[in-house]
Amino acid sequence: MPDASRAAHRTNQLGISKEMSKTSRAATSDSRKRDDSVTIGLVYDLRDDYLAEGFSEEQVAEFDSAETISFLEQALRALGHATERIGNGLALARQLACGKRWDLVFNIAEGLHGRSREAQVPALLEMYGIPYTFSDPLACALTLDKAMTKRVVQSAGLYTPRFAVVTASDDVESLELEFPLFAKPLAEGTGKGVDEHSRIESTETLKEVCVRLLERFCQPVLMEEYLPGREFTTAVLGTGRDAAVLGTMEITIRENAPASDYSYEVKELCEQCVHYFPMPHGALRDQVEDLALRAYRVLECRDTGRVDIRLDARGRPAFIEMNPLPGLHPTHSDLPMIATQEGMAYEELISRIVQSALAHRESVTCRIRKSAS
C-alpha cells in the first residue's frame, strides 16, 4: 500500500484537532530558536535500493521509503541544519575512510545481516568519534535479540511473559510453557514472520510452525506464552534520567483481518484491518507507561524509542519488545503518530531527537580529548 494512503488512514483514525495542530506549530517555532545549527549526515537503508537488487517486499519491510527520507531532511533543514544524504552503512564506511566527517549523523539504518545489524552503524561512528542519533551499539544489538532483551527486562523485575528460544526442531520437546503459545523470529521487526499460524494452541502444530520459521528466516525462534489482552505502543523521548513518556497509542485488529494479531500482512493492510487511537487516560495507562519508561531506562536506550506492551489474561501490562530505531514517516510511523496525538508537530519531534543526540557530543569530544592527551 502506498505511504500516502496508509498515512491518511492512520491520521484520520487518530482524529487530530485543529487546536492541537496550532499548539504543535507554536512548539516547533520555539524549537527552531533552541537548536544549534550543525551539519547532519543522514544514514539509512532505502527500500527501493534493495528491491532493485531483488530483495522481496517482506525482506525490506523495516527499511525506509524515499518519502520518509525527504520528510526527515525537510524537517532538519527547517530547523536550520545543513544536511547531507550519506546512504546505508557501507556508503558511510566508504566516506569515513575517505576522510568525510559531520557534526552529527542522523542514523536510522537497520542493517541487513546478523542479529547485531542495527548496531553496525553506531559502532562504526563510535570508532570514528562522531556523534549520532538513537541508541548505542550495545542497546541496538541487545534489543534486536528479543530473548536477550526479555532476560534483561526480567532481571530488573519487570513483567514479560514466560518464553523459550528454539534453535532446532527438537527443542520443542523440552518446552515448559503453557498453551496457547506465540512464535516469531528471534531478531526481526515489522511483524516479519508473524501470521495466522503464529498463535499455537496445541502440540499438534508446534513443531511444524517452528520448522517453518527456522528454515525461512535462518535464525532461532522466540516462543512465548500468548498474551490475549489489549495491545499498546508507548513512545519515550530523552536519555537516562531525562527520558520521559511522550504518549501511548492503542492498537486494535479488526475482525476482517487475515490474522488476529499484529502480523506483517495486517500491518500492510492497516487501512482495512487496524484501528489506531490514543489510549484512554487512567490507572491502566499509568501502569503501561510506567512499565514502558522503566524498560526503556533499564535497556539504556537513547533519544527516543517505542515500547510494545500487551495485557495478559489477568489484565496486567506485560513487556513485549523494544524498538530503539522507530520509523519516522510523519503520518505512517507509530512514533510520529503518537507525537501528533499528543500535540507535538513533526519538526518538534525531530528537534527533540537532535537536541538529545547533541547532548552526547560534548561527552564524546571529552573522551576523544582525554584519549589523545
N, C-alpha and C positions, 0 to 999 in steps of 0.2 A: 504494500500500500504506500502511495506517495506520502512524504513527510507532511505536506500541506494538508491533506485530507485528514490524517491522523491527528495533526495538531489542532485543526478546527474542532474536531470531535471532542478531544480531551478538554480544550479550553471552554467549550460550551458546557460540558458536564460540570465543570467547577463553578460556573456561574459567577465570574468575576465582576464586581460592581464598578461603576464609573468613579465613585468616590475613592475606592481602593487604588485605582489607576492614578488619580490625581496625587494621592499620598506618595505613590511609588515614584512619580516624576519629580516630586519635591526632594525625596531622599536621594535620587540619582544626581540632581543638581548639586546637593551638598557633597556627595561622594567625589565628584569631579574636582572640587576645591581641595579635598583632602589628599587625593592621590599625588604622589611624586611622579613626574614624567620619566619613564625609563624605556629602554629598547627591549622588547619582548619577542623571543623566538617561539614559534608555535610548532610543537611536535605532536603528531597524530598519525593514526592509521586510517587512510582514506578508503572507504568501502569500494568505490569504483575501481581503484587501482588493483585490488585483489580479485575483484570479479573479472577484470580484463585478463588476469593471469590464469583464470579457470577455476577459481575457488567458488564454492556454492554459496547461495544466499544465507544458509544457516551458518556456514563456517565464518562468514564475515559479519554476522549479526551484531557483534559487540563493537564493530568499527564505526567510524563517523561518516556521515554524509557530507558532501561538498557544501550543502546548505548550512549545516551546523558550523563548519569552519568559517564560513562567511559571516554568520551572525556573531560568532565569537570575536573575529577580527574587527568587525564594525564596532562592537561594544568597547573593545580595548582602545581603539582609536578615538572613539567618542570621549573616553576618559583621559585623553591627552597623551597616550603612549604611542611610540613608534612600534610597528610590528614587522616581523619577517617570517614567512612560511618556510619552515625547515623540512617538514615531511616526517617520515617514520624514523624508527630508531637507527636503522642502517644509514639513512641520509644524515642524521645527526652525527653519527660516528665519523663519517667521511668529512663533514665540515669541521668538526672539532680537530681532527687530525691535520687539517689544512690551516689551522690557526684561528678559525672563526670563534667569536665569543659574543655573549649577550648579557645584559644586566640581569635578566630573568628569563627562564624558559617556562612557558605555559604548557605543561605536559598532560596530554590526555591519551597517550599511546597505550594500547592494551598489549601489544606484542603478539607474536604468532606461535612461538614454540615453547613448550615446557610449563611446568606449574609455577615457575618464577618469572614468567614472561612479562608481567606487569611491573616487575622490579628492575628490568633491564635498563630502561631509560634513566630512572632515578640513580641507579648505581653508576652509570656512565657519567652523569652530570656531577655526582659527588666526587668521582675520580678527578674531574677537571675543576672542582671547586666552584661550580656555577649554581646559583640558587634556582629553585624550580617550585612549581605549584604542586599541591597534594602530598600524599604520604611518602615516607622514605622507603628504601628498598626492603627493609625488614617487614614493615607493615604491609606493603603491597604483596610480597611473597606469602606472608602468613595468611592474609585474608582471602587470597585466591584459593588456597587449600582449605576447603570447608571443614574438614575434620580437625586440622590443626587449630583453626580459629575457634571451634567449639571447645577444644581442650583448654585453651587459654581462657575463654569466657567462663567455663565451668570452674577453673581454678580460682577465679575471682568471686565465686559464689553466685554467679548469675545463672538464671534458669534457661536451659536449652533442652530439647527432647533427647532421650537416650538414642545412641547411634552406634554404628559399626562401619568399618571400611572393608569392602570386598575387593580383594586383589586378584582372585581366581575363583572360578565357578564352585570349587569345593568348599570355599569359605562359608557358603550359605548353610552348610550342615552344622556349623557350630554357633550360629547366631543365637543370642539370648535376648531377643527383643520381642515385644508383644505386637501382634497384628491389630489393625492394619499398619503396614509399613509404607515408606515412601522412598523411592530410589532415584538418584540423579548422578551425573558425572561429578567427580570429586572437585575438579578445578575448571569449571565453565561458568558462564553467566548468561543473562538474557534468556533464561528459560531453555537453553540448549540441552537436549536430551530429555526434557520433560514433556510427556504426552499423556494420552488417555490410559496408558499402561503403567504409569509411574506409581500409582497407588496400588499396593499389593494387599489383597485381602486374606490370602491363604498360602500355604506352602506349595500348592499346585503350580503356580506361575512364578514363584520366587526365583528359581534358578534360571528359567527362560529369560526373564527380564534382565537379570544380572549379566548373563552371557551376551545378550544383545548389546547392552551398553558397553561392556568391556571390549567387544570386537569393534563397535562403531567408533568409540572415542579413544581407544588405546590408552586408557588410564583407569585407575581404580574407581569403584562406585561407592558413593556415600549412601548408606542405608540408615534411615532414622524412623523412629516411631511417629506415625502420622498425627498432625495437628488438625483437628476438624473445625476449628473456630474461625472467627473473622481475621482478615489479613490487613496489615498496615505497613506503610513505609515512612520512616521518620528521617527528616533532614537535620543535620547538625552543621553548624558553622564554627570555625575557630580551631584553636590548638590548645591542648592541655587544660589548664585551669580556666583559660579564656573561652573554651568551647561551650556552646550553648545550643539548645534546640531551636531550630527555625520553625518547624511545624510538622504536622503528621497528616498523611493522606490515607484514606481507606480505599481498599480495592475489592470490588465485588464482581464475581464471574456470573454472567447471565446464563439462564437455563439453556439457551440455544447454542452455547459454546461447544466446540469439539472436545473439550476436556473440562473437568470440573475444577481444575487447578490452574495456576498462572503459568501455563506452558508457553513454549516458543510460538506455536501456532496461534494460541489465544492472543498473545501479545501482537502478532502480526495482523490479527483480525479484531483489534481492540475496539474499533468503531462500531462493530456489531456485537461484540462479546463481553465487553468490560464496562463497568460503571465506576468512575473515579469521583471522590468527593472528600471534602475536609472531614477529618474525624471529629465527632461532636466533643465539645469540652466537657470535662467532668473527671471523676475519680479514675475511671479506666484510662482515659487519655493521659492523666498524670502518671499512672503506672507504666504505660507503654513508653512514654517519653523519658521517664527516669531510667528504665532499662536500656533504652537506646543510648542515652548520654553516657551511662556508666560503661557500656560495652565499647563505645567509641573511645573513651579515655583509656580503658584497660588495654585496648589494641593499639593505642598511641597513634591514632590517625591524625592527620593534619589538614588544616584549611577548610575542608568540607568533606562530607560523605553521607551515605544513606544507610540506614539500618532497617532490615526487613524483620518484622515481628508478626507472630500469629498466636491466637489463643488456643489453649489446649481444651480438652473435653470439660474441664472444670472452670473454664473462663479465665485462666491465668495467662498473662503475656509471656511468650517464650521467644527467645532469640533464634532467628533462622540463619541469617548471614549478614555480612558487612560488605558494602561497596565503597571502596576508597577512591574510585575514579568514576563518579557518576556521570551519566550523559548530560550534555549541556545544550541540546536543542531547546530554544526558548519556550516552545509550546508543545513539544512532543515528549521531552525527557521529564522524568519524575521530579528531579531536584528543582529545575526552574518552575515546574507546575506548582510545587509546594511553595516556592518563594512568591509566586503570583497570588496564590490563595491567601498568603499572609500579608499582602500589600507591598511586597518588595519587587521593584522593576528588575528586568534582566540585567541592565547595566549596573545597578546597585549590587546585585548578586556577584557579578564578575569583579566589581570593585572590591568587595569584601574578601573574595578569594585572593586577589592580588595583594591587598594590604596584609593579609595574614602571611602570605608567602614572602613578602618583602621583609617582614619582621625577622625571618630566618637569615636574611642576607648578612646582617650585622654579625651574627654568631658564626656564620661560615667564614666571613672575612677575618674575624678574630682568630679562628682556628688556623687559617692559612698563614697569617702573620706569625703566630706562635711557632708553627712548624718550620717556617723559613728562618726564624731567629736562632 
